[in-house]
Amino acid sequence: FALNLRLKQSRVMKILGKSKINRRAMLKASGICMALPWMESLAGSSSPQSPKRFCSSYFPYGVSLPNQESEFSQWNWFPQGEGKNFTFNKSLEPLNKFRDHVTVIGGLCHPKVKRIGGHDSGDTFLTGEEMSLKANGLKNSISLDQFMAHNHRLGSETRFSTLALSSDGGTGMPTRANTLSFSNTGQPIPSFNRPAIVFERLFGLSGESIDAQRKGLSQTGSHLDLLLDDAKSMHRKLGKTDQDKLDQYLTSVREIEKDVERSAQWLDVPRPKVNAEGLSLDADNETPEKLIYTMLDLIALAFQTDSTRFITYQLASMHGAISIANKFPSLLGFPKDAHGLAHGAGKGMGAENKGKWDLYQTKCFAYLLNRLSEMPEGNGSVLDNTCLLYGSSNSKTHNNTNYPLVLAGGKNMGYEHGQYLKFGNDVPLSNLFVTIQKGMGVKADSFADSTGEMKEVLSS
């Protein structure tokens, strides 16, 4: 074993030289296939610090917001008090353990989204776009995760630049998307909703050889080349409106092309091996608790192994009864489905019923915070190097103002937590997005309709 290790070390040094160690080359040369976390000595001189990450988790239909005079006031999602002097109500009680790692935010929204339908706002949570109707259909814009990963090129160091997850999977339909992630042209990025597929994508399950995978990628590339060639000749024969539609489609094809090229570059780098014991990879929409918690475990593992640094997770879409996740509360013993709980929140026991569902979702989010906090990294944990944004684009039912939001983690990214911040309706949510970008270590002056940054969430 010792001789084998020395030989591998010698091989690594021949490939890399003594000046610096490149993480990808190290993995490839040494054949490492354990669950390898980010390590400073593998980062190279260009990135001496721990990686910075971003995760956004979204739930639809807002939260329970009974009046303070109501007998159900303890089920109001927002805390009592303000600033550092606040108390969690029942819906957010699981965050007590992480009080010094979270900031609850009230009052924010996307100004452009105020006037669109409540069921339409899920698509805009990370974009801030109005979803305006153009000649070639509804127009969205790029989401924050994609903007940071691609426009700032922060996703270039990992096997997967981004990872989009949801309970419904795919893209859904305009205004009822099954994903939080949108490309440069506003096209939805398909999300994954089956744990087994996510696990295989991250860590590998199939026995397909590297040569077979390379051949498959080569064939895909060839098909894309033919498609692009055909499209060029077709473009000249189309009218302006159809040309715009084709250009939009081809942009999506080019995104696939980039993914194929990226996959080919990483083929010879072994995927990290992780222990799947305890993961319910067979969970599906009939076992929601296993499904949700397994997806949260996979998010934590993806960050720990530095497989990606950008993840979005949509707990359910805004598609009402058609959403796969709409029935999750019913399956878990709640009196109604998710949409029904939201509509009933203002009637009698409805505030408590909805509040208890809010509490369940908070428990799920707290579970993710706990998993990340238990993963050592540098002088702290993975949580300290990860910015998490949790919330909804509705306050209650279909109201697109006063988003319920929690900003968590990122102790090493400059965030000041342990507070409840209330903002006026003149402050756009996109101001927070500017600050999140800066927390990721890039220069950023704007995003969507921002009017500045949000220094209130930063350490003084």
Sequence and secondary structure as in RCSB ss.txt:
>XXXX:A:sequence
FALNLRLKQSRVMKILGKSKINRRAMLKASGICMALPWMESLAGSSSPQSPKRFCSSYFPYGVSLPNQESEFSQW
NWFPQGEGKNFTFNKSLEPLNKFRDHVTVIGGLCHPKVKRIGGHDSGDTFLTGEEMSLKANGLKNSISLDQFMAH
NHRLGSETRFSTLALSSDGGTGMPTRANTLSFSNTGQPIPSFNRPAIVFERLFGLSGESIDAQRKGLSQTGSHLD
LLLDDAKSMHRKLGKTDQDKLDQYLTSVREIEKDVERSAQWLDVPRPKVNAEGLSLDADNETPEKLIYTMLDLIA
LAFQTDSTRFITYQLASMHGAISIANKFPSLLGFPKDAHGLAHGAGKGMGAENKGKWDLYQTKCFAYLLNRLSEM
PEGNGSVLDNTCLLYGSSNSKTHNNTNYPLVLAGGKNMGYEHGQYLKFGNDVPLSNLFVTIQKGMGVKADSFADS
TGEMKEVLSS
>XXXX:A:secstr
 HHHHHHHHHHHHHHH SS   HHHHHHHHT  S     GGGT TT  S   EEEEEE SSB     TTSTTGGG
 SS EEEBTEEE  GGGGGGGGGGGGEEEEES B GGGTTS GGGGGGGTTT    EEETTEEE    HHHIIII
IS TTTTSS S EEEESS B EETTEES S B TTS B  BB  HHHHHHHHH  S   HHHHHHHHHHHHHHHH
HHHHHHHHHHTTS HHHHHHHHHHHHHHHHHHHHHHHHHHTTTS       TT  TT  TTSHHHHHHHHHHHHH
HHHHTTS SEEEEESS S GGGSGGGGHHHHTT SS HHHHHHTTTSTTHHHHHHHHHHHHHHHHHHHHHHHHTS
EETTEETGGGEEEEEE S SBTT  SS  EEEEE GGGTB  SEEEE  TTSBTHHHHHHHHHHTT      TT 
 S  GGGB  
